[in-house]
Structures are given as C-alpha cells and as structure tokens.
C-alpha cells in the first residue's frame, strides 16, 4: 500500500479514512480531520476526529465547517470531536483539503474542554 509522507498529516488536514466504529465491528470510508501534532506523528500514529454531514442529528460539541468546499467536502458538514480515533497513517486513503484556521482552533478548543481540567 502506498503511504504518503507524514508531513501531509498536519493538524487541520482533512483526509478520507476507513473509520472504525466503537460500538460495532464495522468501518466506513469517511472524511475526518487530523487533530494530532508532531509528537503523535513521530510515534507513528495519527489522531483524527470524525466529520459528518450537517444533515445528521447534532451531538454536543459538534463544530460547523463554514467553508466546506475548501475542506474538500461536497456538502455542509460538522466535525464531531466526541468521535476521535488513533490510527496508523496507512489507514489514510487520501488528503482532500484543510479546515480554515478558525474552525480548526474551535475543534481543538472543544476537544480540550471535553478532556477536563489538567
């Protein structure tokens, strides 16, 4: 399987992956956003947060992607920070875009707020 350079997996990068579901033995090809930094990449992993259509029922903490076209998405979508996965870079099928800086910052803030106090 062809792998892309790890430099392609910067935080805020929107990718297509085989996303595993925590509640069943299944996976689905879907968009996700990279939320990990250099330390995770250096360890050989990538943290991703699921992206889903804005048509779906909302979950607490969902972040609207205002400029979904620049993110490489075909429809209005949200990042779902409640659904984070740790994957190997070989599970990433391709890069399709990137989140606007403001949207990415909101995703990271939402993730930090859900972790709790340090």
N, C-alpha and C positions, 0 to 999 in steps of 0.2 A: 504494500500500500504506500502510495506517495505521501510524504509528510511535508508540511510547509515549515519554513523557518519559525522558531519560537518568537522572533521579533514581530511576527504577524499577529500575535495574540496579546496585544496591548490592552489595558483596561479601556472599556468603552467600545471595543471592536464587536460588531455584530456578525455572528457566524451561524452556519447551519450544522447541526449535530444530530446524532442519534441520542435523544434524551430519554433517560431511564425514568420510569415512574416508581415512586416509593411504595405505592400500595398494591402493585401487581407486577408479575413477571412479564413486563412488556416495555417496549421502547418505540418511540415515534420520531421520525425526522422532523425537526422543527427549528425555528430560529432561537438564538439565545445570545446574551451579551456577556463578554468576558468581564469579570469583576475582580480578578486576582492581579497581583503585581509581580515584580521581578523575583521575589523570594520563592513564590509558589512555582513559577515557571522554571527557575533554577533547580527545583526539586523534581521536575519532570511532570508536573500537573498543571491543570488549568481549572479555575473556578468559574462557573457560568451561572447566570440567572435566566430562567425561562422567559421567553417572550410569547405572548398570546394575543389573539385578535381582541380588539376593544369590544367586539360584539358579545364576548363571553361574559358571564356573571363576574362582577368585580370581587376581588379579595382585598382585605385590609393591607395597605401598604403598596398597592399597585401604583406604578408610575407611568403616566401617559407619555407616549412618544409623539411629540408635536409634529416633528418633521420626519414622518415615517419613510418618505422616499429616500432621503439621504442615508437612512439606516439600512436601505436595501430591501425594504418591506413593501409588499403590494397593497396592503390595507392598513387602516388605522389600527394601532397596536399598543399594548402596555407591557412594561417589564414587571414580572411577578417576583419580587425579591424574596418572598416566602419559599420559593422553589429554587434552591441553589443546589448545584451538583459539583462534585470534584471529579474531573475526568482526565484521561490521558490525552495528550494532543492528537494522537492518531484517530480519536473519535470525531474530530472536527472534519467535516466534509469540505467546507469552503468558507471563505470570508465574503460577506455580501455588503458590508457598509460599516458605519460607525454612528454612535449616538452623538447628538450635539452635546457640547461640554456641560451645559446647564442641566440637561436631562441626566447625563452620567453622574454629575455631582448629587442630584436628587436621589438617584438609585443608591449610591454609596452611603448617603446620609440615612436613608431608610434602613439599609442593612445594619449600619452601626446602631441605630435606635432599637432594632429588634434583638440585638445581641445582649443589651442590658448594660448596667454600669460596669466599669472596669475594676 
